[in-house]
Amino acid sequence: MNKEKIAVLVDSGTDLPTAYSQLPNVYTIPLQVIYKNQVYRDKIDITPEEVYKRLPEEIPSTSLPAGSEIAKVLTKIMTDGYEKIIAVAISSGLSGTYNVLRLLAEDTELEMFVLDTKNIGIAAGLQAIHAIELIDEGKSWHEISQQLEKDVPKTKIYFNVATLEYLQKGGRIGLVSSLIGTALRLFPTISCNENGIYYTVAKTRGRKKSLEHLLTLLKKDIGTHVRYRIAIAHGDALEEALWLKGLIEHTFPTVEKIFFDTISPALVVHTGPGLIGLGVQVLD
């Protein structure tokens, strides 16, 4: 049921799974991946594999969605007959997309609510999925907006990177210590704080132990909650991600759903190869 003709708008940094991004009432604005000689639209003109392949010769930068792309998508939404928008953006502490959409919301003819997820990647995508579900349940635009705001603290991201090099070069290091030495084999687990800025949750010796520690963090968030779902995202680390998926299935047999996918090209730029990320969303 979608009586109010509500569309969901996301930026590509939310890593919304394809099964949801291709729904008729879901629209995506692509971030930009910028090389010296060319600009690509995230997930449209370039793939994660292409970014990995070119990293040895050039580390690109990323930028907000182009104004022309945003205008094109908003026009498409109106043309398709939608009257209201729930926009879900990655953290305002990591990207300016939220602020751009918030300013556009003041000028567009459409009623538009913009959610600052305080999150990145699939954790932001989980919040977009919840918006889609609330629309399907027949909730009003106002009810959905209120519910999503309440749910921000109930959705978390945790990720491990093989190196901090790319976060440093991209200026996304946030509150993460850059002094972690590879010689000590200390791997940081990174999350977003209440302001949506990266910070170090834990430092674990050894890659395997650092990935296993992710489950400890999930247990703490899930606690005694009955309804929850988990998402796994990886950046050129399929074997480790599948191993972790098996651990999660064994450890959390009551999980409602496990999402599994790769990260977007724009996120590859800032994390490099070897990323493992977990998103968790509590629903009760």
matplotlib code that plots the C-alpha trace (Angstrom):
import matplotlib.pyplot as plt

x = [0.0, 1.4, -1.7, 0.4, 2.5, 5.8, 9.1, 12.4, 15.5, 19.0, 22.5, 24.7, 26.8, 24.0, 24.9, 21.2, 20.9, 19.9, 16.6, 15.5, 17.2, 15.3, 11.9, 9.6, 9.4, 13.1, 15.5, 19.3, 21.5, 25.1, 28.1, 31.1, 34.3, 36.9, 40.1, 42.5, 41.2, 37.5, 34.6, 32.5, 29.0, 29.2, 27.7, 26.7, 29.9, 32.3, 32.5, 34.3, 36.6, 37.7, 38.6, 40.7, 42.5, 43.5, 44.5, 48.2, 48.4, 45.9, 43.8, 40.8, 38.7, 35.0, 32.4, 28.8, 26.3, 26.3, 23.6, 22.4, 22.0, 20.0, 17.8, 17.3, 16.2, 13.8, 12.2, 11.8, 10.2, 7.6, 7.1, 6.4, 3.6, 5.1, 4.2, 6.4, 9.9, 11.7, 15.4, 18.0, 21.6, 24.9, 26.2, 26.4, 29.7, 31.2, 29.6, 27.8, 25.0, 22.6, 23.0, 22.5, 19.3, 18.1, 18.5, 16.8, 13.9, 13.2, 12.8, 11.3, 7.5, 7.6, 7.2, 10.6, 12.0, 15.8, 17.2, 20.7, 21.5, 24.7, 25.9, 27.7, 27.3, 25.0, 24.0, 22.5, 21.0, 19.2, 17.5, 16.4, 15.0, 13.0, 11.6, 10.5, 8.8, 7.0, 5.6, 4.4, 2.7, 0.7, 2.3, 1.9, 4.8, 4.8, 4.7, 7.6, 9.7, 9.2, 9.9, 13.1, 14.4, 13.8, 15.6, 18.9, 20.5, 19.2, 21.3, 25.1, 28.0, 31.2, 34.0, 37.6, 40.1, 43.3, 45.1, 44.2, 46.1, 42.9, 41.0, 43.9, 44.5, 40.8, 40.6, 38.0, 40.1, 37.8, 38.6, 40.4, 44.0, 46.4, 49.2, 48.2, 51.2, 51.0, 54.1, 52.1, 49.3, 46.8, 43.6, 41.1, 37.3, 35.7, 32.2, 30.3, 29.7, 26.5, 27.6, 28.2, 32.0, 34.4, 36.0, 37.8, 35.7, 38.4, 42.0, 42.5, 45.8, 45.4, 43.0, 41.0, 40.5, 39.5, 36.7, 35.6, 35.4, 32.7, 30.3, 31.0, 29.9, 26.8, 25.8, 26.1, 23.8, 21.3, 21.1, 17.7, 16.0, 13.9, 13.7, 16.9, 18.7, 22.4, 24.1, 27.6, 29.4, 32.9, 35.5, 37.5, 37.3, 34.8, 36.3, 36.5, 33.0, 31.6, 33.4, 32.0, 28.5, 28.7, 29.7, 26.8, 24.3, 25.5, 25.8, 22.5, 20.0, 17.0, 18.2, 15.3, 17.5, 21.2, 22.0, 25.3, 26.9, 29.9, 30.6, 30.2, 33.1, 32.9, 33.4, 36.2, 38.1, 38.1, 38.7, 40.8, 40.8, 40.2, 37.2, 34.7, 31.7, 28.7, 25.5, 23.0, 19.5, 17.3, 13.6, 11.8]
y = [0.0, 3.4, 5.7, 8.9, 8.1, 8.0, 7.5, 6.5, 8.3, 7.1, 8.0, 5.2, 5.2, 3.4, 0.3, -0.6, -4.2, -4.6, -6.3, -3.1, -0.4, -1.8, -1.5, 0.9, 3.5, 3.5, 6.0, 6.4, 9.4, 8.3, 9.7, 10.6, 8.7, 11.2, 10.3, 12.8, 12.3, 11.2, 11.4, 8.3, 7.9, 5.4, 2.0, 3.2, 4.0, 2.1, -1.1, -2.0, -4.3, -1.5, 0.6, -2.2, -2.8, 0.9, 1.5, 0.7, 3.5, 6.0, 6.4, 8.5, 10.8, 11.0, 13.7, 14.5, 13.5, 16.0, 18.6, 17.6, 14.0, 15.0, 17.3, 14.5, 12.0, 14.5, 15.2, 11.4, 11.0, 13.7, 12.4, 8.9, 10.4, 10.5, 13.3, 12.7, 11.5, 9.8, 10.5, 8.4, 9.7, 8.5, 10.3, 14.1, 13.6, 11.8, 13.4, 16.5, 14.7, 15.0, 18.8, 19.1, 17.1, 19.0, 22.3, 20.8, 19.8, 23.4, 24.2, 21.2, 21.0, 17.5, 17.0, 15.6, 14.3, 13.7, 11.2, 11.7, 8.0, 8.8, 5.7, 4.5, 1.7, -1.1, 0.2, 3.2, 0.8, -1.1, 2.2, 2.6, -0.9, -0.2, 2.9, 0.8, -1.7, 1.0, 2.3, -1.2, -1.5, 1.6, 4.0, 7.7, 9.9, 11.6, 8.3, 6.9, 10.1, 9.9, 6.2, 6.5, 9.2, 7.0, 4.1, 5.9, 4.8, 1.2, 0.7, 0.2, -0.4, -2.1, -2.7, -3.8, -2.7, -4.3, -0.9, 2.6, 4.0, 4.8, 6.3, 8.6, 9.6, 10.2, 12.4, 10.1, 9.0, 10.8, 9.8, 6.6, 6.4, 6.5, 5.1, 1.5, -0.4, -3.2, -4.7, -5.3, -6.8, -4.7, -4.4, -1.6, -2.2, 1.1, 2.3, 5.6, 7.6, 9.5, 12.3, 9.9, 10.2, 7.2, 6.1, 3.1, 0.6, -1.9, -2.9, -6.6, -8.5, -10.5, -10.3, -13.5, -12.4, -8.9, -10.4, -12.8, -9.8, -8.3, -10.9, -9.8, -6.3, -7.6, -9.6, -6.4, -4.5, -7.3, -8.1, -9.4, -8.0, -10.5, -8.9, -7.9, -8.3, -8.3, -7.3, -8.3, -6.2, -6.9, -5.2, -7.8, -10.2, -12.8, -15.8, -14.1, -12.6, -16.1, -17.5, -14.7, -15.4, -19.0, -17.8, -15.4, -18.0, -20.3, -17.6, -15.8, -18.5, -16.2, -13.4, -12.4, -11.9, -11.7, -9.5, -10.2, -8.0, -6.0, -2.4, 0.4, 1.8, 5.1, 3.2, 1.1, 4.4, 5.1, 1.6, -0.2, -4.0, -6.2, -4.5, -6.6, -4.7, -5.7, -3.8, -4.6, -3.2, -3.8, -3.8, -4.1]
z = [0.0, -1.0, -0.8, -0.3, -3.4, -1.5, -3.2, -1.5, -2.5, -1.5, -2.4, -3.7, -0.6, 1.3, -0.6, -0.9, -2.2, -5.8, -4.9, -3.2, -5.4, -8.4, -6.9, -8.8, -6.0, -5.1, -6.8, -6.4, -6.9, -7.6, -5.8, -8.1, -8.4, -9.7, -11.6, -13.1, -16.5, -16.0, -13.6, -13.1, -11.6, -8.7, -9.6, -13.0, -15.0, -12.8, -10.8, -7.6, -9.5, -11.8, -8.9, -7.3, -10.6, -10.9, -7.2, -7.8, -10.4, -9.0, -5.9, -7.1, -4.9, -4.4, -4.4, -3.9, -6.5, -9.4, -9.2, -12.7, -11.5, -8.5, -10.6, -13.2, -10.5, -8.8, -12.2, -12.8, -9.4, -10.2, -13.7, -12.2, -10.2, -6.7, -4.4, -1.3, -0.7, 2.1, 1.3, 3.1, 3.1, 4.5, 7.5, 7.4, 9.4, 6.4, 3.3, 2.3, 0.5, 3.4, 3.5, -0.3, -0.1, 3.0, 1.0, -2.0, 0.2, 0.9, -2.8, -4.4, -5.1, -3.5, 0.3, 1.2, 4.5, 4.6, 7.1, 8.4, 9.1, 11.0, 9.2, 6.1, 3.6, 4.3, 7.7, 6.0, 3.5, 6.3, 7.2, 3.6, 3.6, 6.7, 5.0, 2.0, 4.4, 6.3, 3.0, 2.1, 5.5, 4.6, 7.2, 6.5, 5.3, 8.6, 10.6, 8.5, 9.1, 12.8, 13.0, 11.0, 13.2, 16.3, 14.6, 13.9, 17.2, 16.7, 13.5, 13.7, 11.4, 12.3, 9.8, 9.6, 7.0, 5.9, 6.0, 7.1, 4.1, 2.1, 4.9, 5.6, 2.0, 1.5, 4.6, 6.2, 9.2, 11.6, 15.2, 14.2, 15.4, 12.5, 14.7, 14.6, 13.4, 10.9, 12.6, 15.7, 13.7, 15.5, 13.4, 14.3, 14.3, 13.1, 13.6, 13.5, 16.7, 17.6, 15.3, 12.4, 12.5, 12.3, 15.5, 16.8, 18.7, 19.3, 18.4, 18.1, 17.4, 14.2, 11.4, 12.3, 15.9, 14.8, 12.6, 15.4, 17.7, 15.4, 16.7, 20.3, 19.3, 17.6, 20.7, 22.8, 20.4, 20.0, 23.7, 24.5, 21.4, 19.5, 16.1, 14.3, 11.0, 10.0, 6.8, 5.6, 3.1, 1.8, -0.4, -2.3, 0.7, -0.4, 1.3, 4.7, 4.3, 3.6, 6.6, 8.8, 7.4, 8.5, 12.0, 12.2, 11.1, 13.8, 16.5, 15.7, 14.6, 15.3, 12.9, 10.6, 7.6, 6.6, 3.7, 1.8, -0.8, -2.0, -1.2, -3.8, -5.9, -4.0, -0.7, -2.2, -2.7, 1.0, 2.3, -0.2, -0.6, 2.4, 4.0, 6.0, 7.3, 9.4, 9.8, 12.5, 12.9, 15.9, 15.0, 18.3]

ax = plt.figure().add_subplot(projection="3d")
ax.plot(x, y, z, "-o")
ax.set_aspect("equal")
plt.show()
